Amino acid sequence: MAWALRCRHRRPARDGEGGGYGRAPPPSVGDHRSRPARREAYADDLGDPRALAAVTARSNRQKADQDPATWIPPHAPALCRYVTEWTAVKLRWGLAADAEEQAALSRVAEGCPNATIEVTPAP
């Protein structure tokens, strides 16, 4: 069986615009709405390998623009990597997380005692 893979932004590209989850977006230090060049840089970020992920077409459709409050990978061994990479990209771009997203990330992170995150801020 052949698998069709898609290249997916770790964080939805619309997160750089302040929303896309069906909930009111949190205020964000990285709010890109007034800075088109920064929004484009966020969408095209190749400066951190955690910004993009190869996923199956099915997984890509299931996740859509959801954050960890409403979607996490169904493959348990991938959870720690997912939350650390998600968090790294948010920190890199100075994006805020709402309470639901923070709670979901914290729940998963409790099972990742050895996870560390190193971040280089985006240019």
Helices and strands as residue ranges (DSSP letters): E 5-9, G 13-17, H 36-43, G 49-51, E 52-56, H 57-63, G 76-78, H 79-93, H 99-109
